[in-house]
Amino acid sequence: MKDIKGIVLAILVAAGVLLTLFFYLRGAGEIELNEIILVGIVLILVGLAMYIVWDRLKNVQKGLPAKDERLTNINYKAGYYAFIAAIWSAFGGTMIGDIFLGHELKGGDVTAIVILISGFVFVVSYLYLARKGN
Amino acid sequence: MKTRIKELRARYDLTQEDLAKKIGVRRETILFIEKGNYNPSLQLAHNIAKALQTTIDDLFIFEE
């Protein structure tokens, strides 16, 4: 039951993200290239998250647990990598603005970079470690 | 680390999925332990040994 609750919650969060993205794009008017890239990354993240949810659902349907000690360890490891990526992307985000754009990025832009990069690192390292075994 | 899980599974005519259901883990976890790609916790090693009616010492072959 706990597994099913987690899966339903993940689907609701993904639906919420997609709905927010839809309303954002509808009200955005003309969309710039960097916004298209950000939206693309969000869609990739949602897609990968849905793959993880589907994988868990498949196990629950077979009467197996959605998550066990191996996946819990992988979660911790991927979370650690995402944390390191968040620190470096916060640092790198401000540097990129200074070096390449000639001005500092706004706080909101840096926050978006940090969330997207750390989210991406989490999902990719989770999937990699899950396939590797440990 | 090598294991005798596959051999003992065959003795009791258990699939990876059957064993996974018995001890409450995912099938992939059994697969990775068998291949030596995942070192289980002591608790999980104990549960597998119990399910296969053997001991941890007999189930896992530690190489120095």
N, CA and C atoms of all chains as a GROMACS GRO file, in nm:
protein
  594
    1MET      N    1   0.083  -0.122   0.000
    1MET     CA    2   0.000   0.000   0.000
    1MET      C    3   0.086   0.126   0.000
    2LYS      N    4   0.196   0.119   0.080
    2LYS     CA    5   0.288   0.232   0.088
    2LYS      C    6   0.352   0.257  -0.049
    3ASP      N    7   0.386   0.144  -0.117
    3ASP     CA    8   0.447   0.153  -0.250
    3ASP      C    9   0.352   0.222  -0.347
    4ILE      N   10   0.226   0.182  -0.343
    4ILE     CA   11   0.126   0.238  -0.435
    4ILE      C   12   0.109   0.388  -0.407
    5LYS      N   13   0.107   0.424  -0.277
    5LYS     CA   14   0.093   0.566  -0.240
    5LYS      C   15   0.207   0.649  -0.300
    6GLY      N   16   0.329   0.595  -0.288
    6GLY     CA   17   0.447   0.664  -0.342
    6GLY      C   18   0.437   0.681  -0.493
    7ILE      N   19   0.392   0.576  -0.562
    7ILE     CA   20   0.379   0.579  -0.708
    7ILE      C   21   0.274   0.682  -0.750
    8VAL      N   22   0.158   0.680  -0.680
    8VAL     CA   23   0.050   0.776  -0.711
    8VAL      C   24   0.099   0.919  -0.688
    9LEU      N   25   0.172   0.939  -0.577
    9LEU     CA   26   0.224   1.072  -0.546
    9LEU      C   27   0.320   1.120  -0.656
   10ALA      N   28   0.408   1.028  -0.702
   10ALA     CA   29   0.504   1.063  -0.808
   10ALA      C   30   0.430   1.102  -0.937
   11ILE      N   31   0.323   1.028  -0.970
   11ILE     CA   32   0.246   1.059  -1.091
   11ILE      C   33   0.178   1.195  -1.076
   12LEU      N   34   0.125   1.224  -0.956
   12LEU     CA   35   0.059   1.353  -0.933
   12LEU      C   36   0.159   1.469  -0.945
   13VAL      N   37   0.280   1.449  -0.890
   13VAL     CA   38   0.383   1.553  -0.898
   13VAL      C   39   0.421   1.578  -1.044
   14ALA      N   40   0.440   1.468  -1.120
   14ALA     CA   41   0.476   1.480  -1.262
   14ALA      C   42   0.364   1.553  -1.339
   15ALA      N   43   0.238   1.518  -1.308
   15ALA     CA   44   0.125   1.584  -1.375
   15ALA      C   45   0.124   1.732  -1.339
   16GLY      N   46   0.154   1.764  -1.213
   16GLY     CA   47   0.160   1.904  -1.167
   16GLY      C   48   0.267   1.982  -1.242
   17VAL      N   49   0.384   1.919  -1.258
   17VAL     CA   50   0.496   1.984  -1.330
   17VAL      C   51   0.455   2.012  -1.475
   18LEU      N   52   0.394   1.911  -1.539
   18LEU     CA   53   0.354   1.927  -1.680
   18LEU      C   54   0.247   2.035  -1.696
   19LEU      N   55   0.154   2.039  -1.600
   19LEU     CA   56   0.047   2.139  -1.603
   19LEU      C   57   0.105   2.280  -1.585
   20THR      N   58   0.200   2.292  -1.490
   20THR     CA   59   0.265   2.423  -1.467
   20THR      C   60   0.338   2.467  -1.593
   21LEU      N   61   0.408   2.372  -1.655
   21LEU     CA   62   0.483   2.400  -1.778
   21LEU      C   63   0.388   2.446  -1.889
   22PHE      N   64   0.273   2.381  -1.899
   22PHE     CA   65   0.173   2.414  -2.001
   22PHE      C   66   0.124   2.557  -1.983
   23PHE      N   67   0.089   2.592  -1.858
   23PHE     CA   68   0.038   2.728  -1.833
   23PHE      C   69   0.148   2.832  -1.853
   24TYR      N   70   0.272   2.795  -1.817
   24TYR     CA   71   0.386   2.886  -1.834
   24TYR      C   72   0.406   2.916  -1.984
   25LEU      N   73   0.404   2.810  -2.065
   25LEU     CA   74   0.426   2.825  -2.209
   25LEU      C   75   0.311   2.902  -2.274
   26ARG      N   76   0.189   2.881  -2.224
   26ARG     CA   77   0.072   2.948  -2.281
   26ARG      C   78   0.076   3.099  -2.256
   27GLY      N   79   0.129   3.135  -2.139
   27GLY     CA   80   0.133   3.278  -2.104
   27GLY      C   81   0.265   3.345  -2.138
   28ALA      N   82   0.360   3.268  -2.188
   28ALA     CA   83   0.495   3.324  -2.209
   28ALA      C   84   0.506   3.412  -2.334
   29GLY      N   85   0.417   3.397  -2.427
   29GLY     CA   86   0.426   3.473  -2.552
   29GLY      C   87   0.538   3.419  -2.638
   30GLU      N   88   0.633   3.509  -2.675
   30GLU     CA   89   0.745   3.463  -2.757
   30GLU      C   90   0.847   3.391  -2.668
   31ILE      N   91   0.884   3.271  -2.711
   31ILE     CA   92   0.975   3.192  -2.627
   31ILE      C   93   1.117   3.199  -2.681
   32GLU      N   94   1.213   3.226  -2.591
   32GLU     CA   95   1.353   3.235  -2.633
   32GLU      C   96   1.418   3.096  -2.631
   33LEU      N   97   1.536   3.089  -2.695
   33LEU     CA   98   1.604   2.960  -2.708
   33LEU      C   99   1.637   2.898  -2.572
   34ASN      N  100   1.686   2.983  -2.478
   34ASN     CA  101   1.723   2.928  -2.346
   34ASN      C  102   1.602   2.870  -2.272
   35GLU      N  103   1.484   2.929  -2.297
   35GLU     CA  104   1.362   2.876  -2.234
   35GLU      C  105   1.324   2.741  -2.295
   36ILE      N  106   1.346   2.730  -2.428
   36ILE     CA  107   1.317   2.602  -2.494
   36ILE      C  108   1.408   2.493  -2.437
   37ILE      N  109   1.536   2.528  -2.416
   37ILE     CA  110   1.631   2.430  -2.360
   37ILE      C  111   1.586   2.389  -2.220
   38LEU      N  112   1.547   2.489  -2.136
   38LEU     CA  113   1.504   2.458  -2.000
   38LEU      C  114   1.380   2.369  -1.999
   39VAL      N  115   1.285   2.402  -2.087
   39VAL     CA  116   1.162   2.321  -2.097
   39VAL      C  117   1.198   2.179  -2.142
   40GLY      N  118   1.293   2.169  -2.236
   40GLY     CA  119   1.338   2.037  -2.284
   40GLY      C  120   1.397   1.954  -2.172
   41ILE      N  121   1.482   2.018  -2.090
   41ILE     CA  122   1.544   1.945  -1.978
   41ILE      C  123   1.436   1.898  -1.879
   42VAL      N  124   1.339   1.986  -1.852
   42VAL     CA  125   1.229   1.948  -1.760
   42VAL      C  126   1.152   1.828  -1.816
   43LEU      N  127   1.125   1.831  -1.946
   43LEU     CA  128   1.051   1.720  -2.008
   43LEU      C  129   1.131   1.589  -2.001
   44ILE      N  130   1.264   1.600  -2.024
   44ILE     CA  131   1.349   1.480  -2.013
   44ILE      C  132   1.344   1.426  -1.870
   45LEU      N  133   1.354   1.518  -1.772
   45LEU     CA  134   1.350   1.477  -1.631
   45LEU      C  135   1.219   1.407  -1.597
   46VAL      N  136   1.108   1.465  -1.644
   46VAL     CA  137   0.976   1.405  -1.617
   46VAL      C  138   0.968   1.267  -1.683
   47GLY      N  139   1.020   1.257  -1.806
   47GLY     CA  140   1.019   1.130  -1.878
   47GLY      C  141   1.098   1.022  -1.803
   48LEU      N  142   1.219   1.059  -1.756
   48LEU     CA  143   1.302   0.963  -1.683
   48LEU      C  144   1.237   0.924  -1.549
   49ALA      N  145   1.176   1.024  -1.483
   49ALA     CA  146   1.109   0.995  -1.356
   49ALA      C  147   0.991   0.899  -1.379
   50MET      N  148   0.921   0.918  -1.490
   50MET     CA  149   0.808   0.830  -1.522
   50MET      C  150   0.856   0.688  -1.552
   51TYR      N  151   0.977   0.677  -1.610
   51TYR     CA  152   1.036   0.545  -1.636
   51TYR      C  153   1.060   0.472  -1.503
   52ILE      N  154   1.116   0.548  -1.405
   52ILE     CA  155   1.142   0.489  -1.272
   52ILE      C  156   1.010   0.445  -1.208
   53VAL      N  157   0.906   0.530  -1.220
   53VAL     CA  158   0.775   0.497  -1.163
   53VAL      C  159   0.717   0.372  -1.230
   54TRP      N  160   0.730   0.365  -1.363
   54TRP     CA  161   0.679   0.250  -1.438
   54TRP      C  162   0.749   0.121  -1.395
   55ASP      N  163   0.882   0.131  -1.375
   55ASP     CA  164   0.962   0.017  -1.332
   55ASP      C  165   0.914  -0.033  -1.195
   56ARG      N  166   0.883   0.062  -1.105
   56ARG     CA  167   0.836   0.024  -0.970
   56ARG      C  168   0.697  -0.038  -0.976
   57LEU      N  169   0.612   0.020  -1.061
   57LEU     CA  170   0.475  -0.030  -1.077
   57LEU      C  171   0.477  -0.175  -1.128
   58LYS      N  172   0.570  -0.200  -1.221
   58LYS     CA  173   0.586  -0.333  -1.281
   58LYS      C  174   0.618  -0.436  -1.172
   59ASN      N  175   0.707  -0.398  -1.079
   59ASN     CA  176   0.744  -0.487  -0.969
   59ASN      C  177   0.629  -0.510  -0.873
   60VAL      N  178   0.555  -0.402  -0.843
   60VAL     CA  179   0.442  -0.414  -0.750
   60VAL      C  180   0.336  -0.507  -0.808
   61GLN      N  181   0.313  -0.497  -0.938
   61GLN     CA  182   0.213  -0.583  -1.005
   61GLN      C  183   0.251  -0.730  -0.997
   62LYS      N  184   0.384  -0.758  -0.994
   62LYS     CA  185   0.431  -0.897  -0.986
   62LYS      C  186   0.433  -0.948  -0.841
   63GLY      N  187   0.398  -0.860  -0.746
   63GLY     CA  188   0.399  -0.899  -0.605
   63GLY      C  189   0.534  -0.880  -0.540
   64LEU      N  190   0.623  -0.806  -0.608
   64LEU     CA  191   0.756  -0.778  -0.553
   64LEU      C  192   0.758  -0.636  -0.498
   65PRO      N  193   0.850  -0.605  -0.406
   65PRO     CA  194   0.852  -0.468  -0.353
   65PRO      C  195   0.899  -0.367  -0.459
   66ALA      N  196   0.847  -0.244  -0.449
   66ALA     CA  197   0.888  -0.140  -0.544
   66ALA      C  198   1.032  -0.098  -0.518
   67LYS      N  199   1.073  -0.110  -0.391
   67LYS     CA  200   1.203  -0.062  -0.350
   67LYS      C  201   1.261  -0.159  -0.248
   68ASP      N  202   1.391  -0.184  -0.256
   68ASP     CA  203   1.454  -0.268  -0.154
   68ASP      C  204   1.584  -0.202  -0.110
   69GLU      N  205   1.666  -0.274  -0.032
   69GLU     CA  206   1.786  -0.210   0.025
   69GLU      C  207   1.884  -0.163  -0.083
   70ARG      N  208   1.890  -0.236  -0.195
   70ARG     CA  209   1.982  -0.196  -0.304
   70ARG      C  210   1.938  -0.060  -0.360
   71LEU      N  211   1.809  -0.045  -0.385
   71LEU     CA  212   1.760   0.081  -0.442
   71LEU      C  213   1.769   0.196  -0.340
   72THR      N  214   1.752   0.162  -0.211
   72THR     CA  215   1.768   0.265  -0.107
   72THR      C  216   1.912   0.316  -0.107
   73ASN      N  217   2.009   0.222  -0.116
   73ASN     CA  218   2.150   0.263  -0.121
   73ASN      C  219   2.177   0.347  -0.246
   74ILE      N  220   2.118   0.306  -0.358
   74ILE     CA  221   2.137   0.381  -0.483
   74ILE      C  222   2.079   0.521  -0.471
   75ASN      N  223   1.963   0.531  -0.403
   75ASN     CA  224   1.901   0.662  -0.378
   75ASN      C  225   1.995   0.754  -0.303
   76TYR      N  226   2.059   0.701  -0.197
   76TYR     CA  227   2.152   0.781  -0.118
   76TYR      C  228   2.271   0.826  -0.203
   77LYS      N  229   2.324   0.731  -0.282
   77LYS     CA  230   2.441   0.763  -0.365
   77LYS      C  231   2.406   0.871  -0.467
   78ALA      N  232   2.291   0.851  -0.537
   78ALA     CA  233   2.249   0.947  -0.640
   78ALA      C  234   2.222   1.083  -0.576
   79GLY      N  235   2.165   1.082  -0.454
   79GLY     CA  236   2.139   1.206  -0.382
   79GLY      C  237   2.269   1.279  -0.350
   80TYR      N  238   2.371   1.203  -0.314
   80TYR     CA  239   2.503   1.262  -0.285
   80TYR      C  240   2.562   1.326  -0.411
   81TYR      N  241   2.554   1.255  -0.524
   81TYR     CA  242   2.606   1.310  -0.649
   81TYR      C  243   2.528   1.436  -0.688
   82ALA      N  244   2.395   1.434  -0.667
   82ALA     CA  245   2.312   1.550  -0.700
   82ALA      C  246   2.349   1.669  -0.612
   83PHE      N  247   2.381   1.641  -0.487
   83PHE     CA  248   2.420   1.748  -0.393
   83PHE      C  249   2.550   1.814  -0.439
   84ILE      N  250   2.649   1.730  -0.478
   84ILE     CA  251   2.777   1.782  -0.528
   84ILE      C  252   2.752   1.864  -0.655
   85ALA      N  253   2.664   1.811  -0.743
   85ALA     CA  254   2.634   1.882  -0.869
   85ALA      C  255   2.566   2.015  -0.839
   86ALA      N  256   2.480   2.019  -0.736
   86ALA     CA  257   2.410   2.143  -0.700
   86ALA      C  258   2.510   2.249  -0.655
   87ILE      N  259   2.608   2.207  -0.574
   87ILE     CA  260   2.709   2.302  -0.525
   87ILE      C  261   2.789   2.358  -0.643
   88TRP      N  262   2.837   2.268  -0.730
   88TRP     CA  263   2.920   2.312  -0.842
   88TRP      C  264   2.841   2.394  -0.945
   89SER      N  265   2.712   2.358  -0.965
   89SER     CA  266   2.634   2.433  -1.064
   89SER      C  267   2.598   2.572  -1.010
   90ALA      N  268   2.582   2.586  -0.877
   90ALA     CA  269   2.557   2.718  -0.819
   90ALA      C  270   2.679   2.808  -0.843
   91PHE      N  271   2.796   2.748  -0.824
   91PHE     CA  272   2.922   2.820  -0.846
   91PHE      C  273   2.941   2.849  -0.995
   92GLY      N  274   2.922   2.743  -1.076
   92GLY     CA  275   2.941   2.755  -1.221
   92GLY      C  276   2.839   2.848  -1.286
   93GLY      N  277   2.716   2.847  -1.236
   93GLY     CA  278   2.609   2.930  -1.293
   93GLY      C  279   2.643   3.078  -1.286
   94THR      N  280   2.696   3.121  -1.172
   94THR     CA  281   2.733   3.263  -1.158
   94THR      C  282   2.856   3.294  -1.243
   95MET      N  283   2.949   3.198  -1.251
   95MET     CA  284   3.071   3.219  -1.330
   95MET      C  285   3.038   3.230  -1.480
   96ILE      N  286   2.947   3.143  -1.527
   96ILE     CA  287   2.911   3.142  -1.669
   96ILE      C  288   2.857   3.279  -1.710
   97GLY      N  289   2.770   3.335  -1.625
   97GLY     CA  290   2.713   3.467  -1.654
   97GLY      C  291   2.822   3.572  -1.666
   98ASP      N  292   2.915   3.568  -1.571
   98ASP     CA  293   3.024   3.667  -1.570
   98ASP      C  294   3.114   3.654  -1.692
   99ILE      N  295   3.153   3.530  -1.723
   99ILE     CA  296   3.253   3.507  -1.828
   99ILE      C  297   3.192   3.518  -1.968
  100PHE      N  298   3.082   3.446  -1.992
  100PHE     CA  299   3.028   3.437  -2.128
  100PHE      C  300   2.925   3.544  -2.162
  101LEU      N  301   2.847   3.587  -2.066
  101LEU     CA  302   2.741   3.684  -2.096
  101LEU      C  303   2.779   3.828  -2.061
  102GLY      N  304   2.884   3.843  -1.983
  102GLY     CA  305   2.929   3.977  -1.946
  102GLY      C  306   2.849   4.041  -1.835
  103HIS      N  307   2.754   3.970  -1.781
  103HIS     CA  308   2.678   4.022  -1.666
  103HIS      C  309   2.638   3.907  -1.575
  104GLU      N  310   2.610   3.940  -1.451
  104GLU     CA  311   2.572   3.834  -1.357
  104GLU      C  312   2.432   3.784  -1.388
  105LEU      N  313   2.414   3.652  -1.374
  105LEU     CA  314   2.279   3.596  -1.395
  105LEU      C  315   2.191   3.633  -1.277
  106LYS      N  316   2.059   3.643  -1.304
  106LYS     CA  317   1.966   3.674  -1.195
  106LYS      C  318   1.957   3.554  -1.101
  107GLY      N  319   1.920   3.582  -0.977
  107GLY     CA  320   1.907   3.476  -0.876
  107GLY      C  321   1.815   3.364  -0.923
  108GLY      N  322   1.705   3.402  -0.989
  108GLY     CA  323   1.607   3.303  -1.037
  108GLY      C  324   1.668   3.211  -1.142
  109ASP      N  325   1.752   3.268  -1.229
  109ASP     CA  326   1.817   3.188  -1.334
  109ASP      C  327   1.913   3.086  -1.272
  110VAL      N  328   1.991   3.134  -1.174
  110VAL     CA  329   2.088   3.045  -1.108
  110VAL      C  330   2.013   2.933  -1.035
  111THR      N  331   1.902   2.969  -0.970
  111THR     CA  332   1.822   2.867  -0.899
  111THR      C  333   1.772   2.762  -0.998
  112ALA      N  334   1.724   2.810  -1.115
  112ALA     CA  335   1.674   2.717  -1.217
  112ALA      C  336   1.786   2.624  -1.264
  113ILE      N  337   1.906   2.681  -1.286
  113ILE     CA  338   2.021   2.599  -1.330
  113ILE      C  339   2.053   2.493  -1.225
  114VAL      N  340   2.057   2.536  -1.097
  114VAL     CA  341   2.091   2.443  -0.988
  114VAL      C  342   1.989   2.329  -0.980
  115ILE      N  343   1.859   2.364  -0.986
  115ILE     CA  344   1.754   2.262  -0.974
  115ILE      C  345   1.760   2.165  -1.093
  116LEU      N  346   1.775   2.220  -1.213
  116LEU     CA  347   1.775   2.134  -1.332
  116LEU      C  348   1.898   2.043  -1.337
  117ILE      N  349   2.016   2.101  -1.310
  117ILE     CA  350   2.138   2.019  -1.318
  117ILE      C  351   2.139   1.912  -1.209
  118SER      N  352   2.103   1.952  -1.084
  118SER     CA  353   2.107   1.851  -0.977
  118SER      C  354   2.000   1.744  -1.001
  119GLY      N  355   1.884   1.786  -1.051
  119GLY     CA  356   1.778   1.689  -1.083
  119GLY      C  357   1.823   1.593  -1.191
  120PHE      N  358   1.888   1.647  -1.293
  120PHE     CA  359   1.937   1.566  -1.404
  120PHE      C  360   2.043   1.467  -1.356
  121VAL      N  361   2.137   1.517  -1.274
  121VAL     CA  362   2.244   1.430  -1.221
  121VAL      C  363   2.183   1.320  -1.135
  122PHE      N  364   2.082   1.355  -1.054
  122PHE     CA  365   2.019   1.254  -0.968
  122PHE      C  366   1.957   1.142  -1.052
  123VAL      N  367   1.875   1.180  -1.148
  123VAL     CA  368   1.803   1.078  -1.228
  123VAL      C  369   1.900   0.994  -1.310
  124VAL      N  370   1.998   1.060  -1.374
  124VAL     CA  371   2.092   0.985  -1.458
  124VAL      C  372   2.178   0.891  -1.374
  125SER      N  373   2.230   0.940  -1.260
  125SER     CA  374   2.314   0.852  -1.178
  125SER      C  375   2.230   0.741  -1.114
  126TYR      N  376   2.104   0.770  -1.080
  126TYR     CA  377   2.016   0.666  -1.026
  126TYR      C  378   1.998   0.553  -1.128
  127LEU      N  379   1.968   0.592  -1.252
  127LEU     CA  380   1.945   0.491  -1.357
  127LEU      C  381   2.073   0.414  -1.387
  128TYR      N  382   2.187   0.485  -1.390
  128TYR     CA  383   2.316   0.420  -1.417
  128TYR      C  384   2.348   0.318  -1.307
  129LEU      N  385   2.336   0.362  -1.181
  129LEU     CA  386   2.369   0.273  -1.069
  129LEU      C  387   2.272   0.155  -1.063
  130ALA      N  388   2.145   0.180  -1.095
  130ALA     CA  389   2.045   0.071  -1.092
  130ALA      C  390   2.078  -0.035  -1.196
  131ARG      N  391   2.134   0.005  -1.308
  131ARG     CA  392   2.171  -0.092  -1.414
  131ARG      C  393   2.302  -0.162  -1.382
  132LYS      N  394   2.391  -0.089  -1.312
  132LYS     CA  395   2.523  -0.142  -1.279
  132LYS      C  396   2.514  -0.243  -1.164
  133GLY      N  397   2.421  -0.219  -1.074
  133GLY     CA  398   2.404  -0.313  -0.963
  133GLY      C  399   2.425  -0.249  -0.827
  134ASN      N  400   2.523  -0.162  -0.817
  134ASN     CA  401   2.555  -0.106  -0.687
  134ASN      C  402   2.585   0.043  -0.694
  135MET      N  403   3.356  -1.130  -0.477
  135MET     CA  404   3.287  -1.231  -0.399
  135MET      C  405   3.198  -1.318  -0.490
  136LYS      N  406   3.213  -1.451  -0.474
  136LYS     CA  407   3.128  -1.542  -0.552
  136LYS      C  408   3.017  -1.597  -0.463
  137THR      N  409   2.910  -1.640  -0.526
  137THR     CA  410   2.802  -1.698  -0.445
  137THR      C  411   2.756  -1.832  -0.504
  138ARG      N  412   2.688  -1.910  -0.419
  138ARG     CA  413   2.632  -2.037  -0.465
  138ARG      C  414   2.480  -2.027  -0.477
  139ILE      N  415   2.431  -1.904  -0.486
  139ILE     CA  416   2.285  -1.884  -0.489
  139ILE      C  417   2.222  -1.957  -0.608
  140LYS      N  418   2.283  -1.940  -0.726
  140LYS     CA  419   2.228  -2.001  -0.847
  140LYS      C  420   2.218  -2.154  -0.832
  141GLU      N  421   2.326  -2.211  -0.781
  141GLU     CA  422   2.332  -2.357  -0.762
  141GLU      C  423   2.223  -2.404  -0.665
  142LEU      N  424   2.209  -2.330  -0.554
  142LEU     CA  425   2.110  -2.371  -0.453
  142LEU      C  426   1.966  -2.344  -0.501
  143ARG      N  427   1.952  -2.241  -0.580
  143ARG     CA  428   1.818  -2.212  -0.637
  143ARG      C  429   1.774  -2.329  -0.724
  144ALA      N  430   1.871  -2.377  -0.803
  144ALA     CA  431   1.841  -2.489  -0.893
  144ALA      C  432   1.805  -2.614  -0.813
  145ARG      N  433   1.873  -2.632  -0.700
  145ARG     CA  434   1.846  -2.749  -0.616
  145ARG      C  435   1.701  -2.748  -0.565
  146TYR      N  436   1.654  -2.628  -0.527
  146TYR     CA  437   1.517  -2.617  -0.475
  146TYR      C  438   1.417  -2.576  -0.584
  147ASP      N  439   1.462  -2.576  -0.708
  147ASP     CA  440   1.377  -2.543  -0.822
  147ASP      C  441   1.310  -2.406  -0.805
  148LEU      N  442   1.391  -2.308  -0.770
  148LEU     CA  443   1.339  -2.172  -0.749
  148LEU      C  444   1.391  -2.080  -0.860
  149THR      N  445   1.305  -1.994  -0.910
  149THR     CA  446   1.352  -1.893  -1.006
  149THR      C  447   1.401  -1.773  -0.924
  150GLN      N  448   1.467  -1.680  -0.994
  150GLN     CA  449   1.511  -1.558  -0.924
  150GLN      C  450   1.391  -1.486  -0.865
  151GLU      N  451   1.281  -1.486  -0.940
  151GLU     CA  452   1.161  -1.416  -0.894
  151GLU      C  453   1.101  -1.484  -0.770
  152ASP      N  454   1.103  -1.617  -0.770
  152ASP     CA  455   1.050  -1.691  -0.653
  152ASP      C  456   1.130  -1.656  -0.527
  153LEU      N  457   1.263  -1.658  -0.544
  153LEU     CA  458   1.349  -1.628  -0.429
  153LEU      C  459   1.329  -1.482  -0.384
  154ALA      N  460   1.319  -1.392  -0.482
  154ALA     CA  461   1.298  -1.250  -0.450
  154ALA      C  462   1.169  -1.232  -0.371
  155LYS      N  463   1.062  -1.302  -0.412
  155LYS     CA  464   0.934  -1.292  -0.342
  155LYS      C  465   0.946  -1.346  -0.199
  156LYS      N  466   1.022  -1.456  -0.185
  156LYS     CA  467   1.037  -1.520  -0.053
  156LYS      C  468   1.103  -1.425   0.047
  157ILE      N  469   1.202  -1.348  -0.001
  157ILE     CA  470   1.276  -1.264   0.093
  157ILE      C  471   1.240  -1.116   0.083
  158GLY      N  472   1.148  -1.083  -0.008
  158GLY     CA  473   1.098  -0.945  -0.015
  158GLY      C  474   1.194  -0.844  -0.075
  159VAL      N  475   1.262  -0.885  -0.183
  159VAL     CA  476   1.345  -0.789  -0.258
  159VAL      C  477   1.307  -0.795  -0.405
  160ARG      N  478   1.365  -0.704  -0.484
  160ARG     CA  479   1.338  -0.706  -0.628
  160ARG      C  480   1.419  -0.817  -0.696
  161ARG      N  481   1.369  -0.865  -0.809
  161ARG     CA  482   1.437  -0.974  -0.880
  161ARG      C  483   1.578  -0.933  -0.921
  162GLU      N  484   1.593  -0.806  -0.963
  162GLU     CA  485   1.724  -0.757  -1.009
  162GLU      C  486   1.828  -0.766  -0.898
  163THR      N  487   1.785  -0.749  -0.774
  163THR     CA  488   1.879  -0.755  -0.662
  163THR      C  489   1.939  -0.896  -0.652
  164ILE      N  490   1.855  -0.998  -0.669
  164ILE     CA  491   1.905  -1.136  -0.668
  164ILE      C  492   2.002  -1.156  -0.785
  165LEU      N  493   1.966  -1.104  -0.901
  165LEU     CA  494   2.051  -1.116  -1.020
  165LEU      C  495   2.188  -1.053  -0.995
  166PHE      N  496   2.190  -0.932  -0.940
  166PHE     CA  497   2.318  -0.863  -0.917
  166PHE      C  498   2.401  -0.932  -0.809
  167ILE      N  499   2.335  -0.988  -0.708
  167ILE     CA  500   2.411  -1.062  -0.604
  167ILE      C  501   2.474  -1.186  -0.666
  168GLU      N  502   2.396  -1.256  -0.748
  168GLU     CA  503   2.447  -1.377  -0.814
  168GLU      C  504   2.567  -1.345  -0.902
  169LYS      N  505   2.560  -1.231  -0.972
  169LYS     CA  506   2.668  -1.193  -1.063
  169LYS      C  507   2.788  -1.133  -0.989
  170GLY      N  508   2.770  -1.109  -0.860
  170GLY     CA  509   2.878  -1.049  -0.780
  170GLY      C  510   2.888  -0.899  -0.797
  171ASN      N  511   2.782  -0.837  -0.851
  171ASN     CA  512   2.783  -0.692  -0.872
  171ASN      C  513   2.725  -0.614  -0.755
  172TYR      N  514   2.667  -0.684  -0.659
  172TYR     CA  515   2.612  -0.616  -0.542
  172TYR      C  516   2.643  -0.696  -0.417
  173ASN      N  517   2.698  -0.629  -0.316
  173ASN     CA  518   2.725  -0.693  -0.188
  173ASN      C  519   2.606  -0.668  -0.096
  174PRO      N  520   2.530  -0.774  -0.062
  174PRO     CA  521   2.411  -0.751   0.021
  174PRO      C  522   2.448  -0.718   0.165
  175SER      N  523   2.352  -0.659   0.237
  175SER     CA  524   2.374  -0.634   0.380
  175SER      C  525   2.375  -0.768   0.452
  176LEU      N  526   2.422  -0.767   0.575
  176LEU     CA  527   2.427  -0.891   0.653
  176LEU      C  528   2.286  -0.948   0.670
  177GLN      N  529   2.189  -0.858   0.692
  177GLN     CA  530   2.050  -0.901   0.711
  177GLN      C  531   1.998  -0.973   0.586
  178LEU      N  532   2.026  -0.912   0.469
  178LEU     CA  533   1.977  -0.971   0.343
  178LEU      C  534   2.048  -1.105   0.317
  179ALA      N  535   2.180  -1.107   0.344
  179ALA     CA  536   2.256  -1.232   0.325
  179ALA      C  537   2.197  -1.342   0.414
  180HIS      N  538   2.162  -1.305   0.537
  180HIS     CA  539   2.102  -1.400   0.631
  180HIS      C  540   1.967  -1.450   0.577
  181ASN      N  541   1.886  -1.357   0.526
  181ASN     CA  542   1.754  -1.394   0.473
  181ASN      C  543   1.766  -1.489   0.354
  182ILE      N  544   1.863  -1.461   0.267
  182ILE     CA  545   1.882  -1.548   0.149
  182ILE      C  546   1.927  -1.688   0.195
  183ALA      N  547   2.023  -1.689   0.288
  183ALA     CA  548   2.074  -1.817   0.338
  183ALA      C  549   1.960  -1.898   0.402
  184LYS      N  550   1.874  -1.829   0.478
  184LYS     CA  551   1.762  -1.897   0.545
  184LYS      C  552   1.665  -1.953   0.441
  185ALA      N  553   1.636  -1.872   0.337
  185ALA     CA  554   1.542  -1.916   0.233
  185ALA      C  555   1.596  -2.038   0.157
  186LEU      N  556   1.729  -2.045   0.146
  186LEU     CA  557   1.790  -2.157   0.072
  186LEU      C  558   1.839  -2.268   0.167
  187GLN      N  559   1.796  -2.259   0.292
  187GLN     CA  560   1.827  -2.358   0.396
  187GLN      C  561   1.976  -2.388   0.406
  188THR      N  562   2.053  -2.281   0.415
  188THR     CA  563   2.198  -2.297   0.429
  188THR      C  564   2.250  -2.187   0.522
  189THR      N  565   2.382  -2.174   0.527
  189THR     CA  566   2.439  -2.069   0.612
  189THR      C  567   2.508  -1.965   0.523
  190ILE      N  568   2.533  -1.847   0.579
  190ILE     CA  569   2.600  -1.741   0.502
  190ILE      C  570   2.738  -1.788   0.455
  191ASP      N  571   2.809  -1.858   0.544
  191ASP     CA  572   2.943  -1.909   0.512
  191ASP      C  573   2.941  -2.002   0.390
  192ASP      N  574   2.835  -2.081   0.383
  192ASP     CA  575   2.824  -2.179   0.275
  192ASP      C  576   2.778  -2.112   0.145
  193LEU      N  577   2.704  -2.002   0.160
  193LEU     CA  578   2.643  -1.937   0.043
  193LEU      C  579   2.739  -1.843  -0.030
  194PHE      N  580   2.822  -1.775   0.048
  194PHE     CA  581   2.913  -1.676  -0.012
  194PHE      C  582   3.058  -1.724  -0.002
  195ILE      N  583   3.128  -1.711  -0.114
  195ILE     CA  584   3.268  -1.754  -0.117
  195ILE      C  585   3.355  -1.627  -0.121
  196PHE      N  586   3.420  -1.603  -0.010
  196PHE     CA  587   3.504  -1.483   0.000
  196PHE      C  588   3.645  -1.513  -0.050
  197GLU      N  589   3.691  -1.428  -0.141
  197GLU     CA  590   3.827  -1.449  -0.195
  197GLU      C  591   3.921  -1.349  -0.132
  198GLU      N  592   4.035  -1.398  -0.083
  198GLU     CA  593   4.133  -1.308  -0.018
  198GLU      C  594   4.216  -1.237  -0.124
   0.00000   0.00000   0.00000
